[in-house]
């Protein structure tokens, strides 16, 4: 039976465009600006190439005006109580619902995606996000005590889900009490403009939401603006790197949701008919223009030929055509330039030896269309297997064992999403945590909900959108406004004297014999190691006298420490209970040497015996805190709208570099590494550059506390130089840096190459105060959340 056309009417939307004379300005301070003819760009219908509208090209002055409006609106918006903001969020959700078909038709015309997708998936999810975040707005004070909004948030969104990406970003930002300046994609600004009009209709206070349209220059002006407090970006990895560099050292919050090359893993016991429909949703949904598209089909050898045959048969029956036809499966590619890129990459795939297969039918001659495409005989290193094509192109490879499947799945620099297909739930749940992906769908694909976080690992970015963790991206601790006092002199280095006032050495020197050499070494792989440089650094006490020496670590020492940390991966597989017992044991052994550590702190920093003892006692308490948290920092089970659940797992980041501050040399070190250890990470630590002896004493505590080799590695030396090496290292998964603003800027810039997560501070914090020195803020940053969607039932 063949399908006849079932076109969706677009007269009302066309009339709306005509009512604006097909020309749109920006939305700033609650009003639309007057469009200027010579300062605009054209927006076209991807399915026909016809002109839809002229839209204003945002200038630096436009961005200035939008940011100023957002800043002016911020005090009143933040002064609202939780219920008032919740009411505004609910009003937005209801407005979207009331105009759902208008938004759906406009989205299809503007983007080229089928009306079935915009009507049944995108727009309902938009309303869901605002409704869900109305709930968080209502509960904000109770559930996020001690946190407040960043302030003015700049947001830049892509063209593949224009209105849904807006909702993903605007809803949590407003619910948290921020004001927003948003730039939609140049190709697809129309639904964002209609959304701005809706904000005007419902009476959202002027300046709370501002919209500036334009190309990449407009986005760059938002990113670079000094009065923007946080940037949220979804788009390409290349632009994400540029934003990381641009914001380095600015103190701006940053979340990035970038590219992907997601694996679609099929085991031989899978229901192949369900798999075929899953593949259709994974790669031909939205014409494959999905950052988490299942573009790499990995099939167990025994069923590969059978599955490929079924796929080809299904591809012959896919329908492609006008996005407003309710019977089509695929619409148009967003723009001719994107279509050209897809064709170029397909040609490159053939040149590199892969076999290309497409259905026998032809695509429409008018507009930007590309047929569903399947590549077989693809090498894992092929360009089409590594590069995000962002089109309806599927590449297929085979595997024999589950271990080989995991290796192939993780064989890209990305880590956004993955699908696992198997009737053996034990196998599926064994594979899912091993995949380096922020989201894993089991026997399903491309499922989204406001209540379940979405975001990636590695070069797919950092941060989450949706769920509790997504709201947390728009909040920061209250304390970050107030620099904490330092208990030590942070001024000029003291004068060096020839004599030593090391109390321990003096006590041992009871004759004219020289003191025994007690120069501490580095601590790498559970062993003491001499620095590769062959040099030592003198440590000066409070009065400028030498109190000891430490190794002068270098790049090779960092390399060795990172290798040792990777070898200690078993730590991440221990239960929380096992890690808690070891943290308690470290605290026990540190307590037994409390007087010794206090004396060392006094000798180095000049602190009184009472203050030094207080620091040691606080360090012991901090170890107990994270020993307590190790088996209690749980994930969550999200109630998502399907027959199943989304399991939000807290996973260790992996190998984390830590650069410690000079104030509180022992407590600062313990406060930074303990939450990382509690959550299963391994660390490479650069201790206080000025007072490193507490750290070199501390490794002797680790040696007697059952800490496995490679879990904690200590490299003494120049903090900023070593931190930069850690930031540049591709096998370091994250970096925590507490030091100078210049050092923070350097590591944030250096991290852009591999897009590792960084947490930098230069204002200092009062580490003795447990309200700011420990707790959920540290635990949240010590994990990454993986959402595993698990359907159940017949």
C-alpha positions as MATLAB code, in Angstrom:
seq = 'XXXXXXXXXXXXXXXXXXXXXXXXXXXXXXXXXXXXXXXXXXXXXXXXXXXXXXXXXXXXXXXXXXXXXXXXXXXXXXXXXXXXXXXXXXXXXXXXXXXXXXXXXXXXXXXXXXXXXXXXXXXXXXXXXXXXXXXXXXXXXXXXXXXXXXXXXXXXXXXXXXXXXXXXXXXXXXXXXXXXXXXXXXXXXXXXXXXXXXXXXXXXXXXXXXXXXXXXXXXXXXXXXXXXXXXXXXXXXXXXXXXXXXXXXXXXXXXXXXXXXXXXXXXXXXXXXXXXXXXXXXXXXXXXXXXXXXXXXXXXXXXXXXXXXXXXXXXXXXXXXXXXXXXXXXXXXXXXXXXXXXXXXXXXXXXXXXXXXXXXXXXXXXXXXXXXXXXXXXXXXXXXXXXXXXXXXXXXXXXXXXXXXXXXXXXXXXXXXXXXXXXXXXXXXXXXXXXXXXXXXXXXXXXXXXXXXXXXXXXXXXXXXXXXXXXXXXXXXXXXXXXXXXXXXXXXXXXXXXXXXXXXXXXXXXXXXXXXXXXXXXXXXXXXXXXXXXXXXXXXXXXXXXXXXXXXXXXXXXXXXXXXXXXXXXXXXXXXXXXXXXXXXXXXXXXXXXXXXXXXXXXXXXXXXXXXXXXXXXXXXXXXXXXXXXXXXXXXXXXXXXXXXXXXXXXXXXXXXXXXXXXXXXXXXXXXXXXXXXXXXXXXXXXXXXXXXXXXXXXXXXXXXXXXXXXXXXXXXXXXXXXXXXXXXXXXXXXXXXXXXXXXXXXXXXXXXXXXXXXXXXXXXXXXXXXXXXXXXXXXXXXXXXXXXXXXXX';
ca = [
       0.000    0.000    0.000;
       1.454    3.356   -0.994;
       1.016    6.560    0.952;
      -0.550    9.649   -0.510;
       0.620   13.134    0.422;
      -0.650   14.553    3.725;
       0.541   18.158    3.795;
       0.310   20.263    6.935;
      -1.192   23.677    6.385;
       1.205   26.577    6.753;
      -1.069   29.526    5.936;
      -1.166   30.848    9.508;
       2.620   30.762    9.812;
       3.095   32.395    6.415;
       0.658   35.097    7.497;
       2.664   35.626   10.682;
       5.836   36.108    8.642;
       4.033   38.512    6.323;
       2.656   40.369    9.328;
       6.244   41.217   10.216;
       6.957   42.116    6.579;
       9.306   39.121    6.642;
      11.780   41.290    8.551;
      12.896   40.878   12.179;
      15.044   42.856   14.556;
      16.529   41.807   17.895;
      14.565   41.402   21.108;
      16.228   43.558   23.774;
      14.804   44.842   27.039;
      11.314   43.554   26.322;
      10.951   45.120   22.862;
      11.930   44.373   19.278;
      14.423   46.645   17.600;
      13.706   48.122   14.201;
      15.404   46.009   11.481;
      17.886   47.816    9.262;
      17.972   46.632    5.660;
      21.729   46.742    5.160;
      22.427   45.079    8.511;
      20.595   41.806    7.996;
      20.942   38.359    6.490;
      18.550   36.086    4.623;
      16.864   32.970    6.010;
      15.758   30.328    3.490;
      13.449   27.301    3.452;
      15.828   24.297    3.173;
      13.268   22.212    1.269;
      12.772   24.746   -1.536;
      15.478   27.368   -1.209;
      12.766   30.051   -1.047;
      13.415   33.190    0.968;
      11.616   33.201    4.311;
      12.793   36.365    6.029;
      15.437   39.018    6.538;
      16.868   38.903   10.074;
      19.052   41.464   11.816;
      22.799   40.881   11.965;
      23.828   41.576   15.556;
      26.705   43.976   16.123;
      28.877   44.520   19.178;
      26.641   47.485   20.032;
      23.557   45.261   19.896;
      25.213   42.772   22.250;
      26.178   45.628   24.574;
      22.543   46.751   24.684;
      21.270   43.228   25.343;
      23.776   42.592   28.124;
      22.980   45.958   29.695;
      19.251   45.109   29.629;
      19.921   41.722   31.206;
      22.098   43.306   33.898;
      19.463   45.925   34.685;
      16.763   43.263   35.015;
      18.880   40.951   37.185;
      18.298   42.445   40.683;
      14.525   42.407   40.417;
      14.469   38.915   38.850;
      16.685   37.507   41.609;
      14.653   39.315   44.272;
      11.532   37.365   43.303;
      10.689   34.535   45.653;
      10.815   30.963   44.395;
       7.095   30.754   43.771;
       7.027   33.910   41.660;
       9.757   32.640   39.328;
       8.016   29.264   39.190;
       4.821   31.004   38.045;
       6.697   32.727   35.209;
       8.241   29.424   34.121;
       4.833   27.783   34.158;
       3.388   30.635   32.104;
       6.057   30.048   29.449;
       5.252   26.325   29.360;
       1.549   27.030   28.938;
       2.298   29.585   26.209;
       4.284   27.002   24.265;
       1.441   24.511   24.592;
      -1.152   27.008   23.414;
       0.856   27.803   20.279;
       2.327   24.326   19.760;
       1.240   23.835   16.152;
       2.427   27.305   15.155;
       5.875   26.566   16.587;
       5.947   23.089   14.973;
       5.135   24.351   11.471;
       7.541   27.277   11.739;
      10.314   24.943   12.931;
       9.796   22.599    9.972;
       9.814   25.451    7.469;
      12.900   27.019    9.004;
      14.939   23.871    9.689;
      13.733   21.345    7.112;
      12.873   18.583    9.598;
       9.637   16.603    9.193;
       6.520   18.002   10.835;
       6.021   14.637   12.595;
       9.229   15.282   14.544;
       8.591   18.924   15.422;
       4.926   18.277   16.288;
       5.360   15.043   18.270;
       8.877   15.347   19.729;
      10.462   18.800   19.700;
       7.634   21.099   20.786;
       6.208   18.839   23.515;
       9.733   18.543   24.930;
      10.108   22.325   24.858;
       6.982   22.706   26.990;
       8.156   19.851   29.220;
      11.458   21.631   29.929;
       9.778   24.828   31.051;
       7.217   22.954   33.121;
       9.895   20.769   34.723;
      12.031   23.786   35.577;
       9.022   25.579   37.015;
       9.226   22.836   39.614;
      12.910   23.489   40.275;
      12.240   27.210   40.554;
       9.649   26.463   43.234;
      12.115   24.242   45.169;
      15.282   26.236   44.568;
      15.940   27.619   48.052;
      15.132   24.329   49.764;
      17.104   22.078   47.412;
      20.083   24.327   46.587;
      20.869   26.167   49.841;
      23.959   28.347   49.821;
      23.923   28.723   46.024;
      22.825   31.541   43.784;
      22.567   32.370   40.100;
      25.636   33.324   38.077;
      24.033   36.548   36.866;
      23.916   37.377   33.161;
      24.203   34.248   31.039;
      25.222   34.275   27.382;
      23.889   31.340   25.364;
      24.702   30.274   21.808;
      22.673   27.453   20.253;
      22.857   25.404   17.013;
      20.507   24.906   14.098;
      19.617   21.214   14.401;
      17.030   21.607   17.215;
      16.473   25.372   17.227;
      13.642   25.696   19.752;
      14.498   22.627   21.828;
      18.081   23.835   22.309;
      16.675   27.194   23.382;
      14.520   25.471   25.988;
      17.415   23.301   27.219;
      19.373   26.446   28.003;
      16.861   29.162   28.815;
      14.652   27.110   31.158;
      17.312   26.183   33.760;
      18.983   29.587   33.486;
      15.788   31.494   34.280;
      14.667   28.991   36.926;
      17.971   29.485   38.751;
      17.517   33.270   38.771;
      19.772   34.307   35.887;
      18.927   36.673   33.072;
      19.721   35.637   29.514;
      21.221   36.911   26.276;
      20.715   34.244   23.615;
      21.945   33.958   20.044;
      20.179   31.410   17.824;
      21.860   29.845   14.814;
      22.113   31.976   11.702;
      20.340   29.311    9.610;
      17.368   28.880   11.977;
      16.424   31.983   14.012;
      12.689   32.090   13.375;
      11.283   29.972   16.218;
      13.547   31.818   18.653;
      12.065   35.093   17.392;
       8.561   33.692   17.831;
       9.565   32.619   21.351;
      10.727   36.175   22.088;
       7.364   37.417   20.875;
       5.700   34.968   23.265;
       7.753   36.403   26.138;
       6.399   39.816   25.224;
       2.852   38.452   25.073;
       2.942   36.830   28.518;
       4.597   39.928   30.015;
       7.907   38.464   31.150;
       9.739   41.349   32.843;
      11.827   43.320   30.292;
      15.468   42.292   30.100;
      15.038   38.862   31.691;
      15.242   37.269   28.238;
      17.055   38.971   25.363;
      17.632   37.712   21.840;
      20.343   38.906   19.452;
      20.420   37.273   16.025;
      23.489   37.030   13.825;
      26.388   34.893   12.685;
      29.535   33.780   14.453;
      30.672   37.363   14.977;
      27.633   37.986   17.147;
      28.315   34.846   19.154;
      31.919   35.898   19.659;
      30.782   39.299   20.946;
      28.628   37.555   23.567;
      31.448   35.217   24.593;
      33.934   38.074   24.882;
      31.646   40.505   26.686;
      33.141   41.412   30.077;
      29.738   41.757   31.774;
      28.568   38.223   30.938;
      28.990   35.865   33.906;
      28.524   32.487   32.218;
      28.620   31.058   28.714;
      26.596   28.041   27.607;
      27.310   26.766   24.107;
      26.112   23.913   21.934;
      27.850   23.422   18.618;
      31.019   22.149   17.000;
      34.086   20.983   18.871;
      36.234   23.488   16.997;
      34.152   26.442   18.157;
      34.022   24.946   21.645;
      37.819   25.005   21.778;
      37.858   28.636   20.686;
      35.359   29.541   23.425;
      37.450   27.725   26.044;
      40.453   29.847   25.032;
      38.417   33.064   24.885;
      37.000   32.597   28.393;
      40.233   31.393   30.015;
      41.075   33.422   33.105;
      37.869   35.464   32.886;
      36.163   33.728   35.790;
      33.116   33.056   33.603;
      31.240   29.833   34.092;
      31.367   27.604   31.021;
      29.408   24.596   29.817;
      29.961   23.040   26.397;
      27.845   20.472   24.576;
      29.808   19.608   21.455;
      30.106   16.997   18.729;
      29.774   13.248   18.793;
      30.342   10.071   16.832;
      28.081    7.795   18.783;
      28.347    3.987   18.624;
      25.279    1.814   18.054;
      26.380   -1.564   19.435;
      24.415   -4.664   18.363;
      25.060   -8.065   19.940;
      24.080  -11.285   18.215;
      21.200  -12.002   20.619;
      19.473   -8.682   19.874;
      15.996   -8.466   18.333;
      17.123   -7.473   14.835;
      13.749   -6.119   13.718;
      13.788   -3.750   16.702;
      17.394   -2.902   15.915;
      16.444   -1.845   12.385;
      13.821    0.572   13.679;
      16.330    1.763   16.261;
      18.839    2.527   13.518;
      16.192    4.529   11.647;
      15.673    6.640   14.769;
      19.390    6.809   15.519;
      20.771    8.119   12.223;
      17.905    9.154    9.934;
      15.966   11.064   12.571;
      16.339   14.779   11.735;
      18.335   13.722    8.641;
      21.201   12.629   10.895;
      21.736   16.214   11.994;
      21.911   15.166   15.631;
      25.000   15.526   17.805;
      24.271   12.154   19.448;
      23.222   10.367   16.240;
      24.097    6.668   16.253;
      26.337    7.101   13.242;
      28.656    4.121   13.906;
      26.918    0.745   13.642;
      28.993   -1.902   15.452;
      27.577   -5.386   14.833;
      28.669   -8.758   16.174;
      29.960  -10.813   13.238;
      27.426  -13.619   13.496;
      24.463  -11.383   12.617;
      26.165   -8.673   10.552;
      25.107   -9.889    7.096;
      21.529  -10.516    8.230;
      21.232   -7.073    9.805;
      22.732   -5.270    6.802;
      20.233   -6.998    4.517;
      17.334   -5.943    6.740;
      18.659   -2.381    6.873;
      18.900   -2.084    3.105;
      15.360   -3.348    2.753;
      14.153   -0.786    5.302;
      16.096    2.024    3.631;
      14.321    1.297    0.348;
      11.036    2.037    2.128;
      12.033    5.322    3.758;
      10.184    8.338    2.414;
      11.928   11.654    1.823;
      10.287   14.894    0.765;
       8.573   18.065    1.931;
       9.018   18.564    5.681;
       5.349   19.574    5.920;
       4.205   16.203    4.554;
       3.135   14.157    7.563;
       3.991   10.871    5.788;
       7.707   11.515    5.165;
      10.494   10.032    7.253;
      13.200   12.475    6.214;
      13.133   16.145    5.324;
      15.768   18.511    3.990;
      19.356   19.227    5.029;
      19.486   22.613    6.720;
      21.509   24.476    4.069;
      23.416   23.920    0.821;
      26.764   24.349    2.583;
      25.942   21.491    4.958;
      24.747   19.325    2.076;
      28.042   19.930    0.278;
      29.998   18.856    3.381;
      28.018   15.606    3.637;
      28.643   14.811   -0.028;
      32.335   15.582    0.297;
      32.752   13.243    3.272;
      30.832   10.478    1.494;
      33.148   10.815   -1.504;
      36.143   10.644    0.831;
      34.760    7.451    2.364;
      34.633    5.805   -1.060;
      38.161    7.018   -1.845;
      39.406    5.416    1.375;
      37.988    2.017    0.383;
      34.568    1.812    2.043;
      31.511    0.510    0.156;
      28.672    3.019   -0.218;
      25.032    1.913   -0.578;
      21.983    4.126   -1.115;
      18.360    3.341   -1.971;
      17.343    3.077   -5.593;
      14.915    6.002   -5.464;
      15.876    9.605   -6.195;
      15.695   12.552   -3.832;
      13.673   15.683   -4.711;
      15.415   17.836   -7.282;
      14.469   21.067   -5.542;
      15.961   21.953   -2.145;
      18.777   20.457   -0.069;
      18.114   16.719    0.202;
      20.439   13.777    0.773;
      19.401   10.111    0.687;
      19.962    7.748    3.627;
      23.418    6.271    3.142;
      25.090    3.112    4.457;
      28.820    2.418    4.368;
      30.209   -1.089    4.912;
      33.791   -2.390    4.887;
      34.794    0.634    6.937;
      38.147    0.687    8.724;
      38.009    1.989   12.312;
      40.572    4.661   11.400;
      38.709    5.839    8.287;
      37.738    9.497    8.134;
      34.031    8.678    7.983;
      34.430    6.529   11.118;
      36.140    9.294   13.083;
      34.714   12.605   11.835;
      31.223   13.845   12.674;
      29.430   13.961    9.315;
      26.207   15.468   10.703;
      24.058   13.956    8.006;
      22.078   10.788    7.201;
      25.199    8.648    6.808;
      25.724    5.388    8.724;
      29.091    3.587    8.840;
      29.165   -0.096    9.777;
      31.888   -2.206   11.380;
      31.922   -5.652   12.997;
      33.280   -7.115   16.221;
      33.628  -10.588   17.714;
      33.757  -10.189   21.509;
      32.276   -7.753   24.024;
      35.790   -6.491   24.789;
      36.356   -5.695   21.118;
      32.963   -3.937   20.989;
      33.959   -1.663   23.861;
      37.334   -0.915   22.257;
      35.694    0.014   18.943;
      32.978    2.042   20.628;
      35.528    4.102   22.551;
      37.797    4.535   19.519;
      37.016    8.198   18.888;
      37.881   11.421   20.737;
      34.171   11.973   21.414;
      31.981   10.657   24.208;
      28.452   11.992   23.922;
      26.077    9.035   23.634;
      25.822    5.329   22.797;
      23.221    2.614   22.247;
      23.539   -1.030   23.321;
      21.237   -3.696   21.895;
      20.970   -7.106   23.530;
      18.254   -9.314   25.001;
      20.752  -10.215   27.737;
      20.268   -7.448   30.283;
      23.328   -8.601   32.225;
      25.486   -8.116   29.140;
      23.934   -4.738   28.342;
      24.444   -3.429   31.881;
      28.010   -4.739   31.879;
      28.839   -2.892   28.661;
      27.083    0.413   29.421;
      29.416    1.632   32.218;
      32.462    0.762   30.103;
      31.454    3.094   27.289;
      32.956    6.561   27.447;
      29.655    8.292   26.881;
      27.566   10.664   28.924;
      24.350    8.904   27.879;
      23.761    5.225   27.112;
      20.467    3.910   25.735;
      19.746    0.200   26.139;
      17.548   -1.315   23.405;
      16.511    2.233   22.534;
      18.020    5.385   21.124;
      17.655    9.168   20.987;
      15.486    9.370   24.096;
      15.433   12.718   25.886;
      13.647   14.183   28.861;
      13.962   17.306   30.975;
      14.386   15.137   34.077;
      17.419   13.218   32.783;
      20.740   14.966   32.251;
      22.363   15.045   28.820;
      25.991   15.817   28.036;
      29.294   14.299   27.078;
      32.745   13.141   28.055;
      36.078   14.014   26.428;
      35.837   16.172   23.278;
      32.054   16.096   23.413;
      32.307   18.800   26.061;
      31.499   19.148   29.729;
      28.467   20.092   31.755;
      24.967   18.660   31.632;
      21.583   19.864   30.407;
      18.419   18.594   32.058;
      17.868   17.058   35.456;
      19.230   18.291   38.758;
      22.754   18.386   37.376;
      21.627   20.595   34.487;
      20.169   23.169   36.850;
      23.403   23.053   38.856;
      25.255   24.372   35.811;
      23.537   27.743   36.354;
      24.272   28.061   40.079;
      27.427   28.756   42.051;
      28.240   28.883   45.767;
      27.506   32.138   47.524;
      31.053   32.239   48.923;
      32.646   32.758   45.519;
      31.833   36.481   45.813;
      34.063   36.938   48.872;
      37.813   36.183   48.823;
      38.867   34.280   51.917;
      41.659   35.436   54.219;
      45.044   33.764   53.999;
      46.728   32.569   57.207;
      50.224   32.915   55.758;
      52.276   35.717   54.291;
      51.658   35.603   50.553;
      54.002   38.464   49.828;
      57.603   38.445   48.645;
      59.789   35.379   49.161;
      61.859   35.585   52.347;
      65.597   36.124   52.260;
      67.647   32.924   52.149;
      70.097   32.322   55.012;
      72.897   29.821   54.875;
      72.106   28.192   58.211;
      69.294   25.705   58.674;
      66.754   25.955   61.465;
      65.272   22.524   60.771;
      64.381   21.442   64.301;
      64.543   17.768   63.489;
      68.007   18.049   61.945;
      69.254   20.148   64.881;
      68.049   17.571   67.367;
      69.830   14.797   65.505;
      73.117   16.686   65.138;
      74.709   16.051   68.519;
      78.289   16.126   67.283;
      80.356   17.650   64.552;
      79.148   14.957   62.119;
      76.998   16.238   59.250;
      73.263   15.538   59.340;
      71.954   12.599   57.298;
      70.447   13.614   53.968;
      66.650   13.528   54.301;
      65.735   15.192   50.984;
      62.212   14.037   50.097;
      61.602   12.473   46.695;
      58.616   12.481   44.397;
      55.910    9.882   44.974;
      54.951    8.036   41.789;
      53.237    4.684   41.425;
      53.318    4.019   45.150;
      57.098    4.468   45.318;
      59.478    7.264   46.127;
      61.253    8.462   42.996;
      63.998   10.949   42.311;
      63.131   13.799   39.996;
      64.170   13.351   36.378;
      65.671   16.845   36.390;
      68.321   15.912   38.937;
      67.727   19.239   40.657;
      66.316   20.060   44.072;
      64.396   23.076   45.347;
      65.097   24.631   48.736;
      62.118   25.146   51.024;
      62.364   28.275   53.146;
      60.847   28.690   56.559;
      58.986   31.699   57.920;
      62.231   33.494   58.780;
      63.941   32.807   55.475;
      65.960   29.836   56.709;
      66.178   26.583   54.785;
      63.937   23.942   56.348;
      64.430   21.279   53.692;
      64.644   20.471   50.003;
      62.360   18.731   47.531;
      62.769   17.385   44.020;
      62.313   19.774   41.125;
      59.718   17.936   39.032;
      59.525   18.292   35.266;
      57.509   17.168   32.250;
      58.906   13.635   32.308;
      58.007   13.240   35.979;
      54.442   14.286   35.158;
      54.365   11.769   32.318;
      55.499    8.999   34.653;
      52.938   10.029   37.261;
      50.099   10.014   34.724;
      51.109    6.558   33.513;
      51.166    5.325   37.112;
      47.714    6.829   37.710;
      46.297    4.990   34.699;
      47.843    1.774   35.981;
      45.925    2.323   39.227;
      42.542    2.078   37.486;
      41.460   -0.660   39.877;
      40.754    2.050   42.450;
      37.786    3.199   40.383;
      36.312   -0.310   40.485;
      36.399   -0.643   44.271;
      33.140   -0.252   46.129;
      32.426    2.976   47.959;
      32.731    1.042   51.213;
      36.241   -0.109   50.360;
      37.350    3.411   49.484;
      35.786    4.783   52.659;
      37.739    2.327   54.803;
      41.026    3.419   53.256;
      40.214    7.111   53.719;
      39.425    6.446   57.379;
      42.732    4.561   57.653;
      44.654    7.519   56.193;
      42.996    9.759   58.792;
      43.931    7.301   61.532;
      47.580    7.245   60.532;
      47.721   11.024   60.145;
      46.243   11.377   63.619;
      49.023    9.221   65.054;
      51.566   11.716   63.682;
      49.690   14.896   64.510;
      52.507   16.500   66.523;
      55.072   15.813   63.802;
      52.900   17.369   61.073;
      52.073   20.372   63.245;
      55.786   20.954   63.891;
      56.494   20.805   60.174;
      53.744   23.339   59.429;
      55.082   25.692   62.099;
      58.621   25.440   60.723;
      57.529   26.173   57.162;
      54.798   28.775   57.557;
      55.579   30.358   60.899;
      52.123   29.445   62.179;
      51.765   29.089   65.927;
      51.678   25.604   67.389;
      47.965   26.075   68.078;
      47.181   27.141   64.491;
      49.322   24.374   63.018;
      47.615   21.791   65.219;
      44.232   23.144   64.155;
      45.196   22.639   60.496;
      46.244   19.035   61.100;
      43.061   18.312   63.025;
      40.979   19.878   60.237;
      42.799   17.654   57.722;
      41.928   14.576   59.764;
      38.304   15.685   59.952;
      38.225   16.304   56.195;
      39.448   12.782   55.518;
      36.657   11.515   57.752;
      34.130   13.636   55.841;
      35.011   12.049   52.527;
      35.362    8.632   54.084;
      31.749    9.164   55.122;
      30.705   10.371   51.649;
      32.501    7.587   49.734;
      29.593    5.151   50.042;
      26.833    7.769   50.146;
      27.336   10.042   47.112;
      24.784    8.095   45.130;
      23.278    8.642   41.727;
      19.551    8.692   41.051;
      16.788    6.874   39.234;
      14.909    9.343   37.036;
      11.222    8.961   36.356;
      11.192    9.513   32.601;
       8.179    9.232   30.283;
       8.761    5.720   28.920;
       8.244    2.197   30.145;
      11.485    2.180   32.021;
      13.879    4.333   33.977;
      16.945    6.462   33.415;
      19.694    5.457   35.808;
      21.948    8.443   36.617;
      25.282    6.967   37.673;
      28.028    8.977   39.350;
      31.205    7.896   37.588;
      34.760    8.917   38.464;
      36.295   11.290   35.942;
      39.472    9.206   35.770;
      42.921   10.716   36.187;
      42.707   14.214   37.664;
      45.547   16.699   38.007;
      45.515   18.783   41.189;
      47.530   21.977   41.738;
      47.378   23.011   45.394;
      47.431   26.465   47.000;
      50.122   27.832   49.339;
      47.823   28.771   52.245;
      47.115   25.748   54.447;
      49.628   23.489   52.657;
      48.404   20.289   54.323;
      44.709   21.075   54.595;
      44.551   22.472   51.061;
      46.076   19.285   49.676;
      43.786   16.994   51.675;
      40.695   19.072   50.855;
      41.356   18.719   47.126;
      42.427   15.091   46.822;
      40.065   13.498   49.362;
      36.808   14.096   47.414;
      38.501   12.839   44.261;
      39.655    9.675   46.016;
      36.269    9.149   47.636;
      34.587    9.113   44.231;
      37.078    6.730   42.610;
      39.476    9.040   40.799;
      43.256    8.793   40.718;
      45.276   11.957   41.176;
      48.535   13.556   40.122;
      49.201   16.254   42.701;
      51.415   19.316   42.512;
      51.546   20.404   46.168;
      52.105   23.894   47.492;
      55.119   25.278   45.649;
      56.198   27.334   48.631;
      55.491   24.808   51.402;
      55.708   21.317   49.837;
      57.123   19.412   52.813;
      53.699   18.639   54.249;
      52.917   16.785   51.025;
      56.173   14.842   51.011;
      55.573   13.924   54.646;
      52.024   12.934   53.734;
      53.075   10.294   51.235;
      54.664    8.359   54.076;
      51.173    8.255   55.600;
      49.776    6.969   52.301;
      52.419    4.239   52.200;
      51.160    2.822   55.497;
      47.436    3.188   54.769;
      46.730    0.527   52.098;
      46.446    3.097   49.303;
      47.033    1.148   46.064;
      49.974    2.119   43.884;
      49.228    4.910   41.423;
      46.135    6.231   43.175;
      47.989    9.244   44.593;
      51.068   10.586   42.829;
      52.955   13.654   44.072;
      55.266   15.758   41.893;
      56.884   18.706   43.652;
      58.137   21.727   41.753;
      56.880   24.918   40.074;
      53.106   24.790   40.408;
      52.087   26.796   37.351;
      54.568   25.177   34.991;
      53.622   21.653   36.080;
      49.908   22.490   36.040;
      50.218   23.614   32.435;
      51.873   20.310   31.555;
      48.963   18.480   33.185;
      46.478   20.648   31.280;
      48.146   19.798   27.979;
      48.393   16.063   28.707;
      45.823   14.110   26.670;
      45.670   11.298   29.231;
      44.696   13.622   32.087;
      40.907   13.779   32.230;
      40.434   16.878   34.394;
      42.428   19.490   36.282;
      41.753   21.278   39.560;
      43.904   24.362   40.011;
      44.037   26.724   43.001;
      46.641   29.443   42.670;
      47.112   32.647   40.726;
      44.846   34.131   38.090;
      47.692   34.002   35.574;
      48.187   30.316   36.300;
      44.471   29.649   35.986;
      44.360   31.443   32.644;
      47.264   29.372   31.359;
      45.754   26.017   32.305;
      42.318   26.911   30.923;
      43.862   27.893   27.606;
      46.042   24.796   27.553;
      43.035   22.562   28.245;
      41.272   23.717   25.076;
      43.252   21.309   22.890;
      41.682   18.251   24.510;
      38.705   19.982   26.174;
      39.333   18.457   29.581;
      37.253   19.673   32.491;
      38.950   22.330   34.599;
      38.092   23.874   37.947;
      40.171   26.926   38.701;
      40.210   29.394   41.603;
      42.453   32.311   42.425;
      40.502   34.282   45.032;
      41.274   31.762   47.757;
      38.919   30.232   50.269;
      38.941   29.730   54.019;
      39.848   26.048   54.041;
      39.345   25.719   57.801;
      35.646   26.495   57.389;
      33.841   23.264   56.449;
      31.037   25.279   54.878;
      33.360   26.265   52.033;
      36.210   23.779   52.405;
      34.283   20.543   51.868;
      30.999   19.072   50.746;
      28.770   18.636   47.725;
      30.456   21.317   45.639;
      33.617   19.218   45.583;
      31.779   15.923   45.123;
      29.775   17.283   42.197;
      32.930   18.334   40.410;
      34.647   15.012   41.204;
      32.199   12.933   39.153;
      30.585   12.890   35.769;
      27.009   11.733   35.457;
      26.174    8.961   33.016;
      22.479    8.488   32.283;
      21.636    4.923   31.269;
      18.124    4.554   29.840;
      16.721    1.102   30.640;
      13.345    0.078   29.190;
      11.500   -2.818   30.740;
       8.317   -4.774   30.201;
       6.902   -6.458   27.130;
];
